Amino acid sequence: MIKFYKHLFKRKLIFGSTVGASIFFMVTGVVYWGAFNTAMEATNTMEFCISCHEMKDNVYAEYKKSIHYKNRSGVRATCSNCHVPDEWQHKVVRKIRATNELFHSIMGSIETKERFTAKRHELAENVWKTMKENDSKECRNCHHFDAMEAKKQKGRSALVHTSAKERNMTCIDCHKGIAHQLPAEAETYIGGSDGDHEYYKIKKLECHQCHEDMPKPIKEDWGF
């Protein structure tokens, strides 16, 4: 039996490698792949994200006051749900970019409350820019236009979501400052821009469909 296994392991396969060597590299690959994925998942936990005081004392404290932390349905969106895409390739890219954040943490760029506040706008713009470029993949970990039932949304929300889908807008175009305090310098979407009005005009929508305080136009029948 021993001679049989020795012969088997020494048997040559493609590219001149033996069965034994192939099995060794396969097992090694599985172990390293498992370790890599374990590390990826470990860095996705809330505990890891707030392990540095810059995050725990600033953005985490703000997040705990948001609907993503506590809500009537009991569903909690953690840091990675909002900042790391689900798709593996995009997740790896995000992890690589995160090394820059670790560098600045080590350098003390945002070590104090004052330093963090001074760089808040720059940090936020970087996140928004990334989300704009990837079509808000982080938001789409949970939210999808196709899964929205517009009829159950408030009139204006339904209208904006429907038009956003048709106009190829993305979540972060409107939804900034959802879980964190907005920088004082930030320009945010509040609805009713010139672009919106032009689009609604083309769609022949009436004012009261957005402006609920405006009366519906009276349609008179002159009998002609």
Secondary structure by P-SEA (a helix, b strand, c coil): caaaaaaaaaccccccccaaaaaaaaaaaaaaaaaaaaaaaaaaccccccccccccccaaaaaaaccccccccccccccccccccccaaaaaaaaaaaaaaaaaaaacccccaaaaaaaaaaaaaaaaaaaaaaccccccccccccccccccccaaaaaaaaaaaaaccccccccccccccccccbbbbccccaaaaaaaaaaccccccccccccccccccccc
